[in-house]
Amino acid sequence: MVGVKDPQHPELAEMTLTDVMAALSDPLRIGLVRLLSDGHERGWGELRTPVSKSTLSHHLRVLRAAGLTRTRQEGTRCYVVLRREDLHARFPGLLDAVLAAADSEGVGSQVGLATGRPPK
């Protein structure tokens, strides 16, 4: 419906630095962002983490509420994608800096894909 706000995904102007930074304060969530930084939409079932499905769901909900990701449901399946362009428009350079630091320190390396492919 045109003009109806989606409460699950904040608009660009609604994204706040404190919400984004709070969402990025957890190593597992950084790992999810690293994994999604390749731009591909991923089904939740593709994500491999050392936590239960309910805990993974919580982490994905935090990322979505902060505006870092967009989730869509198709039947009983859920898919998630990183809102890279929106993040860059709202906070230029922030995502690249976080990804570079996380990569150099190995933060979030416990997150991967079900296929065994390593994150970016």
C-alpha positions as CSV (number, residue, x, y, z in Angstrom):
1,M,0.0,0.0,0.0
2,V,1.5,3.3,-1.0
3,G,2.1,5.8,1.8
4,V,1.8,3.3,4.6
5,K,4.9,3.1,6.8
6,D,6.4,-0.3,7.5
7,P,7.0,-0.4,11.2
8,Q,9.6,-3.2,10.9
9,H,12.0,-1.2,8.7
10,P,12.8,2.3,9.6
11,E,12.9,4.9,6.9
12,L,16.2,6.5,6.1
13,A,15.5,9.6,8.2
14,E,14.4,7.5,11.1
15,M,17.7,5.6,11.4
16,T,19.8,6.9,14.3
17,L,23.5,6.6,14.9
18,T,22.9,5.3,18.4
19,D,20.5,2.5,17.2
20,V,22.9,1.5,14.5
21,M,25.9,1.5,16.8
22,A,24.0,-0.4,19.5
23,A,23.0,-3.1,16.9
24,L,26.7,-3.4,15.9
25,S,27.8,-3.8,19.5
26,D,27.5,-7.6,19.4
27,P,30.1,-9.8,17.6
28,L,27.5,-12.1,16.2
29,R,25.5,-9.3,14.7
30,I,28.8,-7.9,13.2
31,G,29.3,-11.4,11.7
32,L,25.9,-11.3,10.2
33,V,26.6,-7.9,8.7
34,R,29.9,-9.1,7.4
35,L,28.2,-12.1,5.8
36,L,25.5,-10.0,4.2
37,S,27.9,-7.3,3.0
38,D,28.3,-9.2,-0.3
39,G,24.9,-7.8,-1.3
40,H,23.2,-11.2,-1.6
41,E,19.8,-11.8,0.0
42,R,20.1,-14.8,2.2
43,G,17.4,-17.2,3.6
44,W,17.5,-17.5,7.3
45,G,18.1,-21.2,6.9
46,E,21.4,-20.5,5.0
47,L,22.8,-18.7,8.0
48,R,25.1,-20.7,10.4
49,T,25.8,-19.3,13.8
50,P,26.8,-20.9,17.2
51,V,23.4,-19.9,18.7
52,S,19.9,-21.3,18.7
53,K,17.3,-20.4,16.1
54,S,15.4,-18.2,18.6
55,T,18.6,-16.3,19.5
56,L,19.5,-15.8,15.8
57,S,16.0,-14.5,15.3
58,H,16.5,-12.0,18.1
59,H,19.8,-10.8,16.5
60,L,18.2,-10.4,13.1
61,R,15.3,-8.5,14.7
62,V,17.8,-6.1,16.3
63,L,19.6,-5.5,13.0
64,R,16.3,-4.9,11.2
65,A,14.9,-2.5,13.9
66,A,18.1,-0.4,13.7
67,G,17.7,-0.2,9.9
68,L,20.8,-2.3,9.0
69,T,18.9,-5.0,7.2
70,R,15.6,-5.6,5.4
71,T,13.7,-8.8,5.9
72,R,11.0,-10.2,3.6
73,Q,8.8,-13.2,4.1
74,E,7.9,-15.5,1.3
75,G,5.4,-18.1,2.5
76,T,7.0,-19.7,5.6
77,R,10.6,-18.6,4.6
78,C,12.3,-15.4,5.6
79,Y,15.0,-13.6,3.7
80,V,17.4,-10.9,4.8
81,V,19.6,-8.4,3.0
82,L,21.9,-5.7,4.2
83,R,20.7,-2.1,3.5
84,R,24.1,-1.1,2.3
85,E,23.0,1.9,0.1
86,D,20.7,3.3,2.8
87,L,23.5,3.0,5.4
88,H,26.0,4.7,3.2
89,A,23.5,7.5,2.4
90,R,22.7,8.1,6.1
91,F,26.1,7.5,7.6
92,P,28.8,7.7,4.9
93,G,31.8,5.5,5.5
94,L,30.5,4.0,8.7
95,L,29.7,0.5,7.3
96,D,33.0,0.3,5.4
97,A,34.9,1.3,8.6
98,V,33.1,-1.3,10.7
99,L,33.6,-4.0,8.1
100,A,37.3,-3.2,7.7
101,A,37.9,-3.2,11.5
102,A,35.9,-6.4,11.9
103,D,37.8,-8.1,9.2
104,S,41.2,-7.1,10.6
105,E,40.2,-8.3,14.1
106,G,38.3,-11.4,13.0
107,V,35.1,-10.2,14.7
108,G,32.1,-12.2,13.7
109,S,34.1,-15.0,12.1
110,Q,31.9,-17.6,13.8
111,V,29.0,-16.7,11.3
112,G,28.9,-18.5,8.0
113,L,26.7,-20.1,5.4
114,A,25.1,-23.5,5.5
115,T,27.1,-24.4,2.3
116,G,30.3,-24.0,4.2
117,R,31.4,-20.9,2.3
118,P,33.2,-18.5,4.5
119,P,31.9,-15.0,5.0
120,K,33.3,-12.2,2.9
